Amino acid sequence: MTSSLREEPDYRAAATAFEHLPVIVSMWEGAELRGVAGNRLFRASIRDRPFLGLPLREALPELAGQEVFETYERVLSTGVAEAVREWRMLHEVDGRTIEEFYTTHFTPVPDDTGTVRGVLQTGEDVTAQVLRRREAEAKAAVSQERYLAAQEVVLALQSNLLPATLPVLPAIDLAAQYAVAAAELQAGGDWFDAVPLPDGRVALVVGDVVGHGAPAAAAMAQLRPVLREALRSGVDPVGAVDRLDAHASETPATRAATVCLVVLDPSDGALTLVSRAHPAPLVCAPDGDTRYLEGGGGGPLGVGAGRSRASVHRLKPGETVLLYSDGVVERPGEPAAEGAARLARIAGGAVTTRSDAVPERTTDRLCALIVERVTRGGYVDDVTVLAAQRLVEPVAPLVLDVPAEQQALAGLRDALTAWLTALGARRKDLLAVPLAAWEAASNVVDHAYSGSRTGRLRLDASVDSGGRLRLQVADDGRWRERTASSGGRGLPLLRLLTDEVTIERRDDGTTVTMLCTLGHPTVIGLTASTPTLVEQEPFDVVPVRRDPTVLSVRGPIDASTTALLRTGTLRHGAGLEGPVVLDLEQVTFLASAGVQLLHELTHDGRVELAAPVGSLARHVLDLTGLSALSSE
């Protein structure tokens, strides 16, 4: 009897099915990941360009800097599948930037011997769904009023504790972004600052206080002004951090905090680095090359780790230095070196990205894309980035000399607005400063020159190294203040729009000088592109040996698990004559709260630490000065 079922596979039917699958499918093989197959939806997604036989990086060059190539290569190398939901992609099509979203799976494909020979990519274009959801979420804002009200209170608290603006400087561009991480939105312990110094240098600071919530925010609020005041009073970088260290030792909530201080001289690029158990700053060149700054290290604040040390470096024109919190580079279960490498890749790609969909200024673009791409797979800790670029050419003062005529005022206002935009001034400044200039200039046009006499109007605008704008409007006539009856709002408006106004009246003319502090806005809080938090890993403390007692610590050590670790250690160590050994090999995440607890537990010698070289815990112990108390 002959079976009606075919015993041999129907390859033509399989090819037809592959071609018409309702998902995007492509296959890439070999060390260079050359394209070997792609169905109709995949070909449509790349606009029917050639890809067969081409290396992935050559076939799809527009994906550089978006962590796409690295994901393929990681799956090929590790043999572990990965998946990303709603991956935001930027494409250039006919000179326009297209924003698309994909949910994508990367699956390793083995050969007959079990060796991974390639990567199968399957995905779905979810752009329409994402855009619909965004629209629905916007329309549902009223129904979330209570949540948004709570969010507003928390972010208002954080905004009052952190700088809402950074200084606007002629030779350095600054930007910062902060995203709080907590299952229930609450204030965090990360902090940042940028402090112009009297000698023309600028101090850049990022710090991290143990824990989350009100206690961490209160501790951060104590540390930031201490360091700011020390720096502004002329204390050198090492002395300023040592003063912060002494203050941190006085309060339990501030102990084991970390800080990174960079003092940058824009005139020659000299950079002084002082760090206390904080990740090393990253320098990004205009071409995307990156390097980490080493040296200037020390233990956490307030735990008796000794004096601070400084290292000296140089920032070339056009280069950007990036300070950040550990939440940017640390992920549960991931080696610290991998997080550092990922940040370098993302930062290098962000520097060279040019698109209408991302900020134009390098520092803003770095901060925005780093926060977006680092948190894309979820995050468990606050994320803070502070970027400073040494400009190739400082923004020159604006000098205008125009006829004192009404038709010249619009051009004067536009030129001043463009100049302020190039400096990175906030929207408030872009509105207030040109209006103040227009008001003073309009008075010149209407009242400085009498009769048929024609004259000139001069505007000078400059920003000093402290971020202070000096705006002057001068003429060769005679000042007469505009009154309400003459159609103007006069001197009161100038004083409302700026911080200080002086009028110098002379026989040969009048000069109005206005002073105000410009600011570049920081981004504080969750953004539309910031993903949600990842689910918390399980945590346990398991006895694995007696005499000596060895406890295996498994999972993340953070603010949510330190109580469990303390209790487990004390319970299993009760009544023992010898020390308890905490084996940290299986620790997947070691946050600042965990570092603080380990300092406390090892203080009297009754607890010892074991962390093999190469483990995540060993890296953190080395960074925080606890490795001297551990064995391999």
C-alpha positions in Angstrom: 0.0 0.0 0.0 1.5 3.3 -1.0 1.3 6.3 1.4 -0.2 9.5 0.0 2.2 11.5 2.2 5.5 12.5 0.6 8.5 11.0 2.3 11.0 13.6 0.8 10.8 17.2 1.9 9.3 19.5 -0.7 11.9 22.2 -0.9 9.9 24.3 -3.4 7.0 24.4 -1.0 9.3 25.3 1.8 10.8 28.1 -0.2 7.3 29.4 -1.1 6.3 29.3 2.6 9.5 31.1 3.5 8.9 33.8 0.9 5.3 34.4 2.1 5.8 34.3 5.9 4.0 37.2 7.6 7.1 38.3 9.4 10.5 39.7 8.3 13.1 36.9 8.0 16.7 37.1 7.0 19.7 34.8 7.4 23.4 35.8 7.8 26.3 33.4 7.9 30.0 33.3 8.6 32.4 35.5 10.5 31.4 38.5 8.4 27.7 37.6 8.6 27.1 37.6 4.9 23.5 37.6 3.7 22.3 34.2 2.4 18.5 34.6 2.5 15.7 37.1 3.0 12.0 36.9 2.4 9.8 39.5 0.6 9.1 41.4 3.8 12.8 41.7 4.6 13.6 42.8 1.1 10.9 45.4 1.3 12.2 46.7 4.6 15.6 47.4 3.1 14.0 48.9 -0.1 15.0 46.0 -2.3 18.7 46.7 -2.1 21.4 44.0 -2.8 22.4 42.0 0.3 23.0 38.4 -0.8 26.7 37.6 -0.4 27.4 41.0 1.3 28.7 41.4 4.9 26.0 42.7 7.2 27.9 45.9 7.9 28.3 46.6 4.2 24.8 45.7 3.2 23.1 47.9 5.8 25.6 50.6 6.7 22.9 53.0 7.9 22.4 50.8 11.0 25.9 51.7 12.4 25.8 53.1 15.9 22.4 51.7 16.7 23.7 48.4 18.4 22.3 46.3 15.5 25.6 44.9 14.2 26.8 44.3 17.8 23.7 42.2 18.6 24.1 40.0 15.6 27.8 39.5 16.4 27.1 38.8 20.0 24.6 36.1 19.1 27.0 34.6 16.6 29.8 34.6 19.3 27.8 33.4 22.3 25.2 31.1 20.7 22.6 32.7 22.9 19.4 34.0 21.3 18.3 37.6 22.0 15.1 39.5 21.5 14.3 43.2 21.5 10.8 44.7 21.7 10.0 47.9 19.8 13.6 48.7 18.7 13.7 52.2 17.4 15.6 52.5 14.1 16.6 55.6 12.2 16.9 55.4 8.4 17.9 57.9 5.8 15.6 57.8 2.8 15.9 60.4 0.0 17.6 62.8 2.4 14.8 62.4 5.0 15.1 60.6 8.4 12.6 57.9 8.9 11.8 56.6 12.4 10.6 53.0 12.5 10.1 50.4 15.3 10.7 46.7 15.1 10.2 43.8 17.5 13.1 41.4 16.5 14.4 38.0 17.5 18.0 36.9 16.8 18.5 33.1 16.8 21.8 31.3 16.5 21.9 28.6 13.7 24.3 25.7 14.3 25.9 23.4 11.7 25.9 19.6 11.9 28.7 19.7 14.5 26.8 22.1 16.8 29.0 25.1 15.9 27.1 28.3 15.4 27.5 29.2 11.7 25.0 32.1 11.4 22.2 34.1 12.8 18.5 33.9 11.8 16.7 37.2 12.2 12.9 37.3 12.5 11.0 40.4 13.2 7.9 42.5 12.8 7.5 46.1 11.9 5.5 47.5 14.8 5.8 51.2 13.9 2.1 51.6 13.4 1.3 50.0 16.7 3.8 52.1 18.6 2.5 55.3 17.0 -1.1 54.3 17.8 -0.2 53.5 21.3 1.5 56.8 21.7 -1.6 58.5 20.5 -3.8 56.5 22.8 -1.6 57.2 25.7 -1.8 60.9 25.0 -5.6 60.7 24.8 -5.7 58.8 28.1 -3.8 61.4 30.0 -6.9 62.5 31.8 -7.5 59.0 33.2 -4.0 58.9 34.6 -4.3 62.2 36.3 -3.6 60.8 39.8 -0.5 59.0 38.6 0.8 62.0 36.7 0.2 64.2 39.7 2.3 61.9 41.9 5.0 61.8 39.1 4.9 65.6 39.0 5.5 65.9 42.7 8.5 63.5 42.5 10.1 65.1 39.5 9.5 68.5 41.0 11.4 67.3 44.1 14.2 65.9 41.9 14.3 69.1 39.8 14.7 71.2 42.9 17.6 69.1 44.1 19.3 68.9 40.7 20.2 71.8 38.4 17.4 72.6 36.0 19.9 74.3 33.7 23.6 74.1 33.0 25.8 77.1 32.3 26.0 78.4 28.7 29.7 79.0 28.0 31.5 80.4 24.9 34.1 77.6 24.7 32.3 74.5 26.2 29.0 73.0 25.3 27.3 71.2 28.2 24.3 68.8 28.4 22.9 66.4 31.0 20.1 63.9 31.3 18.8 61.9 34.2 16.3 59.0 34.3 15.0 57.7 37.6 14.7 54.0 38.1 12.2 52.6 40.6 9.2 50.3 40.3 7.2 53.0 42.1 8.4 56.4 40.9 10.5 58.0 43.5 13.4 60.4 43.9 16.9 58.9 43.4 20.4 59.3 44.7 22.3 60.2 41.5 23.4 63.8 41.1 25.3 66.0 38.7 26.6 69.5 38.5 28.6 71.9 36.3 30.3 74.8 38.2 32.1 77.6 36.4 35.2 78.6 38.4 36.6 82.1 38.9 39.7 81.3 36.9 37.8 80.4 33.8 37.8 76.6 34.2 34.6 74.6 34.7 34.1 71.8 37.2 31.9 68.8 36.1 30.5 66.4 38.7 28.5 63.2 38.8 27.9 61.4 42.0 25.8 58.4 43.3 24.4 58.1 46.8 23.4 54.7 48.2 19.7 53.7 47.7 16.6 55.4 46.4 13.7 57.4 47.7 13.6 60.3 50.1 16.7 59.2 52.2 18.9 59.0 49.1 17.6 62.3 47.8 18.2 64.0 51.1 21.8 62.6 51.3 22.4 63.8 47.7 21.1 67.2 48.7 23.7 67.4 51.5 26.7 66.4 49.3 26.1 68.6 46.2 26.3 72.0 47.9 29.4 71.0 49.9 31.4 70.2 46.8 30.0 73.2 44.9 31.0 75.6 47.7 34.5 74.1 48.0 35.1 74.5 44.3 33.8 78.0 44.1 35.8 79.1 47.0 39.1 78.2 45.2 39.8 74.8 46.8 41.8 72.6 44.4 40.1 69.4 43.0 41.7 67.0 45.4 41.1 69.2 48.4 37.4 69.7 47.4 36.8 66.0 47.1 38.6 65.4 50.5 36.3 68.0 52.0 33.3 66.0 50.6 34.8 62.8 51.9 35.0 64.3 55.4 31.4 65.5 55.3 30.2 62.1 54.0 31.7 60.3 57.0 29.5 62.3 59.4 26.2 60.8 58.3 25.3 57.2 57.7 23.2 58.0 54.7 26.1 59.7 52.8 28.7 57.0 53.5 29.9 54.8 50.6 28.7 57.4 48.1 30.7 57.7 44.9 31.8 60.8 43.0 33.7 61.7 39.8 35.0 65.3 39.5 36.5 66.7 36.3 37.9 70.2 36.1 38.4 71.4 32.5 40.3 74.4 31.2 38.7 75.4 27.9 41.7 77.5 26.9 44.2 74.6 26.5 42.1 71.5 27.2 43.9 70.6 30.5 41.7 68.2 32.4 42.1 67.2 36.1 40.3 64.0 37.2 39.5 63.0 40.8 37.3 59.9 41.3 36.1 58.1 44.4 34.9 54.6 43.4 33.1 55.9 40.4 33.2 54.7 36.8 35.9 56.3 34.6 34.9 59.2 32.3 34.7 58.5 28.6 36.2 60.8 25.9 34.6 60.9 22.5 36.4 62.3 19.4 34.5 63.9 16.6 35.1 60.9 14.3 33.6 58.5 16.9 36.8 57.2 18.4 36.6 56.8 22.2 38.9 56.3 25.2 38.4 56.0 28.9 40.3 58.3 31.3 42.2 56.3 33.9 43.8 57.4 37.2 42.6 59.7 40.0 40.9 56.8 41.8 40.1 56.1 45.4 37.6 54.3 47.6 34.0 55.4 48.4 33.3 58.6 50.3 33.0 58.5 54.1 34.4 55.0 54.8 38.0 55.9 55.7 39.5 55.1 52.3 42.3 57.7 52.5 43.1 60.8 50.6 41.9 61.5 47.1 44.3 61.4 44.1 44.3 63.3 40.9 45.3 62.5 37.3 45.9 65.0 34.5 44.8 64.6 30.9 44.1 66.8 27.9 40.9 67.2 25.9 41.5 68.1 22.3 39.4 70.7 20.4 36.1 69.0 19.3 36.4 66.2 21.8 33.7 65.5 24.4 34.1 64.2 27.9 31.3 62.1 29.3 30.6 61.6 33.0 27.9 59.1 34.0 26.5 57.0 36.9 27.0 53.2 37.3 23.5 52.6 36.1 24.7 53.4 32.5 27.2 50.5 32.4 25.9 47.9 34.9 23.4 45.2 34.1 22.5 42.2 36.3 24.6 39.2 35.3 26.8 41.0 32.8 30.6 41.5 33.1 31.5 45.1 33.9 33.8 45.2 30.8 30.9 44.4 28.5 28.9 47.4 29.9 31.9 49.7 29.4 32.4 48.4 25.8 28.7 48.9 25.1 28.8 52.5 26.3 31.9 53.3 24.2 30.1 51.8 21.1 26.9 53.7 21.7 28.7 57.0 22.4 30.9 56.7 19.4 27.9 56.1 17.2 25.9 58.9 18.8 28.7 61.4 18.1 28.7 60.7 14.4 24.9 60.4 14.0 23.4 63.1 11.9 19.6 63.2 11.6 16.6 65.4 12.0 15.3 62.9 14.6 18.1 63.5 17.1 19.4 66.7 18.7 21.8 68.7 16.6 24.3 69.7 19.4 26.8 66.9 20.0 26.4 67.0 23.8 22.6 66.9 23.7 22.7 64.1 21.1 25.1 62.0 23.2 23.0 62.3 26.3 19.7 61.5 24.6 20.9 58.5 22.6 23.0 57.0 25.4 20.0 57.1 27.8 17.7 55.7 25.1 20.0 52.9 23.9 21.5 51.9 27.2 18.1 51.5 28.8 16.5 49.9 25.7 16.6 46.4 27.3 15.3 47.7 30.7 17.3 49.1 33.6 17.5 48.6 37.3 19.3 51.7 38.5 19.2 55.5 38.0 20.8 56.6 34.8 22.7 59.9 34.7 24.9 61.4 32.0 26.8 64.7 31.8 28.6 65.7 28.7 31.0 68.6 28.0 32.5 69.3 24.6 35.5 71.6 24.1 34.5 73.6 21.0 37.0 73.8 18.1 36.3 77.6 18.0 34.6 79.4 20.9 31.4 81.2 20.0 32.5 84.7 19.2 30.7 87.8 20.6 27.9 89.2 18.4 28.6 92.7 17.1 26.0 94.5 14.9 26.1 98.0 13.5 22.9 98.9 11.7 20.9 102.0 10.7 18.7 103.3 13.5 15.6 102.5 11.5 12.5 100.5 12.4 13.0 98.1 9.4 16.5 97.1 10.8 15.1 95.8 14.1 13.7 92.5 12.8 17.1 91.6 11.4 18.8 92.5 14.6 16.4 90.4 16.6 16.9 87.4 14.3 20.7 87.6 14.4 20.6 87.7 18.2 18.2 84.7 18.4 20.5 82.7 16.0 23.5 83.6 18.1 21.8 82.5 21.3 20.7 79.3 19.6 24.3 78.5 18.7 25.2 78.9 22.3 22.5 76.4 23.3 20.4 78.9 25.4 17.1 77.7 26.7 13.7 78.8 25.3 13.2 81.3 28.1 16.4 83.1 27.1 15.5 82.9 23.4 12.4 84.8 24.1 13.5 87.3 26.8 16.9 88.5 25.5 15.8 89.4 22.0 12.8 91.1 23.4 14.9 93.2 25.7 17.3 94.1 22.9 14.4 95.0 20.7 12.9 97.2 23.4 16.2 99.1 23.9 16.9 99.3 20.2 13.3 100.5 19.4 13.9 103.4 21.9 17.0 104.4 19.9 15.0 104.4 16.7 12.1 106.4 18.1 13.9 108.9 20.4 17.7 109.0 20.1 17.9 111.1 16.9 15.8 114.2 16.5 14.5 115.8 13.3 16.0 114.7 10.0 19.3 113.5 11.6 20.1 109.9 10.8 22.2 107.7 13.1 23.5 104.3 13.8 22.6 101.6 16.3 25.2 99.2 17.8 24.5 95.9 19.5 27.2 94.0 21.3 26.5 90.6 23.0 29.1 88.4 24.7 29.1 85.6 27.3 31.9 85.3 29.9 33.5 82.2 31.3 30.9 82.1 34.1 27.9 81.9 31.7 26.9 85.6 32.2 25.5 87.4 29.2 26.5 91.0 28.7 24.2 92.8 26.1 24.8 96.4 25.1 22.7 98.7 22.9 24.5 102.0 22.1 23.8 105.1 20.0 25.2 108.5 19.3 22.1 110.3 20.2 20.3 111.1 23.5 18.4 108.5 25.6 14.7 109.2 26.2 12.9 106.3 28.0 9.8 105.0 26.2 6.6 105.6 28.2 3.3 103.8 28.0 1.7 106.8 26.4 4.3 106.7 23.6 3.6 103.1 22.9 6.5 101.5 24.8 6.9 99.8 28.1 10.2 101.4 28.9 12.8 100.6 31.5 10.6 98.4 33.8 10.3 95.9 31.0 14.1 95.7 30.5 14.5 95.0 34.2 11.8 92.4 34.1 13.5 90.6 31.2 17.1 90.7 32.5 18.9 90.5 35.8 20.5 93.9 35.8 20.2 97.1 33.7 22.4 100.2 33.7 22.1 103.3 31.4 25.2 105.4 30.7 24.1 108.8 29.3 26.8 110.9 27.6 26.8 114.0 25.5 27.8 112.0 22.5 25.4 109.1 23.0 23.8 106.5 25.3 24.7 102.9 26.1 22.2 100.5 27.7 23.9 97.5 29.4 21.9 94.5 30.4 23.2 91.5 32.3 21.6 88.1 32.8 22.7 84.4 33.3 21.9 82.1 30.4 21.1 78.5 30.9 20.9 75.3 28.8 18.1 73.0 30.0 18.8 69.6 31.5 16.5 66.6 31.0 15.2 65.2 34.3 12.8 62.3 34.6 11.5 59.6 32.4 11.2 60.3 28.6 8.9 58.9 25.9 11.7 56.7 24.7 12.9 55.4 28.1 11.9 51.7 28.5 10.3 50.3 31.6 12.3 48.6 34.3 13.4 45.0 34.0 11.9 42.4 36.4 13.9 41.9 39.6 16.1 38.7 39.7 15.7 36.2 42.5 18.1 36.6 45.5 19.3 34.0 48.0 22.1 33.4 50.5 22.9 29.6 50.6 25.3 27.8 53.0 27.6 25.7 50.9 30.4 24.7 53.3 31.2 24.5 57.1 34.4 25.1 58.9 34.9 27.7 57.7 31.3 28.7 57.0 30.9 29.7 53.4 27.7 31.4 52.2 27.0 31.6 48.4 25.4 34.9 47.6 23.3 34.5 44.4 21.6 37.3 42.5 21.7 41.1 42.7 22.9 43.0 45.8 21.1 46.3 45.8 18.8 48.4 48.0 16.0 45.8 47.8 18.2 42.8 48.9 20.7 44.2 51.4 18.4 43.5 54.4 18.2 39.8 53.2 22.0 39.6 52.9 22.5 41.2 56.4 20.0 38.9 58.0 21.4 35.8 56.3 25.0 36.6 57.2 24.2 37.3 60.8 22.0 34.2 61.2 24.5 31.7 59.8 27.4 33.4 61.6 25.8 33.4 65.0 27.9 31.5 67.6 30.8 30.8 65.4 34.4 31.4 66.5 35.8 31.9 63.0 34.8 34.3 60.3 32.0 33.8 57.8 33.0 33.8 54.1 30.7 35.4 51.6 31.2 33.8 48.2 30.3 36.5 45.7 31.0 34.6 42.5 27.3 34.3 41.6 26.4 37.9 42.3 24.8 39.3 39.2 24.7 43.0 40.3 26.5 44.9 43.0 25.0 48.4 43.6 26.2 51.1 45.9 23.9 50.0 48.7 25.5 46.5 48.6 29.0 48.1 48.7 28.0 50.0 51.8 26.8 46.9 53.5 29.9 44.9 52.6 32.0 47.7 54.1 30.0 47.4 57.4 30.0 43.6 57.5 33.8 43.3 57.0 34.7 46.2 59.3 35.5 44.0 62.4 37.0 41.0 60.6 34.1 38.6 61.3 33.1 38.5 57.7 35.4 37.8 54.8 34.8 38.1 51.1 35.6 35.7 48.2 35.3 36.9 44.6 37.3 35.3 41.8 39.2 37.4 39.3 37.0 38.2 36.3 33.7 38.1 38.3 31.4 41.0 38.3 31.7 41.3 42.1 35.5 41.3 41.9 35.5 44.2 39.5 33.3 46.3 41.8 35.5 45.3 44.8 38.6 46.5 43.0 36.9 49.8 42.1 35.7 50.4 45.7 38.7 49.3 47.6 37.2 46.2 49.1 39.3 43.8 47.1 42.0 44.0 49.8 39.5 42.3 52.1 38.7 39.5 49.6 40.3 36.3 48.4 40.1 34.7 45.0 
